[in-house]
Amino acid sequence: MKASPLIRRRVVLAADAFVEVVVWRVREPVPPASHPFKYRLAYVVRGQCVLRYDNERGKGDHRHIGNVESAYAFTTPEQLMVDFESEVKRWNREHGRT
């Protein structure tokens, strides 16, 4: 699978927390997805990945919130970023991080 990197960024949000975003454009969709993107967005707090959106062969688009994995309805890379950012904010509110 030949891929072209679109974004690779790590943003430190606090002394103990960061977000890492990696998105590639792929020549062929990663089955069962039908879009030309491969991605991994992670929110790491105190060394533990507490939130992750990704897609992989056989699983398709999905997200992990803590230990719970659920399907994610991918539409565009821009919407993916909006959804992920919203989820990071929600997680922070729910865990007393502002």
N, C-alpha and C positions, 0 to 999 in steps of 0.2 A: 504494500500500500504506500504509494508515493504521496507525501503530504507537504503542503506549504504552510509554514507557520504564519499565523495572523496576529497573535498576541501571546506574549509570555511576560507576566508581570507578578511581582510579589510586593504587596503593600503592607507595611507594618502599621497596625491600628492601635497597638498598645505595647508596653514592654513585654507582655506575655501573649500577644495575639497578632496573627497576620492572615491576610488573604492571599492565595495564589491562584492566578487565572492563566490557563493555557488553552488556546484554541488553534486548531489547524483546519485548513481547507483540504479535503481529500478528493482524489479523482473519482472514487466510487463510494457511495454511502456505506456506512458500517452497519451490516444487517443486524436487526430488522429495520433500522432507520431508513428514511428515504431522502434525507438531506445530505449535503456534501460537507459536513463538519464533524470533527472529532474534538471533544473538549473534556476538560477537567477543571472544575472550580472548587476550591477547598477553603474552609475557614478553620484555622488551627488555633486553639486556645490552650495554654500551658502544655504544649507539646502533643496535644490530642486533637485529631481531626473531629470536630463536632458537627460539621455540615459539609456535604460534598454533592455536587452535581456532576455527572459524567455519563458517557455512553461507551458501551463496549459491545463487541461482537456477541450475539446471542442474547444479550440483555436489553439492548437498545437504550433509549434515553431514560434516566432514572436519577433519583436523589437519595441521599442518606442523611437522615437527621438523627444524630446519636446512633443507636443500633438499629433504627428502623429504616428500611429501604422501601421506596414507593416509586411508581411510574411518574415520569415527568413529560408533559406535552410540549415538546420543542416546537417553536415556530420560527424564530430568527435569532441570530447571535445577540442582537440588541435586546430583545425581550428576555433572553437567557440572563443577560447581565442585570436587567431590571429585577427579574424574579429572584436572582441570587442575592442581590443587594438588599432587597426587601426581607428575605429570609434571614440574612445576617442581622439586620436591625431587630427583627422579631426575636431572634435567639438572644441577642444582647438584652433586650427588655425583659424577657422571661427569666434571665439569669442574673439580673441586677447589674448589668454592665451598661454604662451610658456613654 
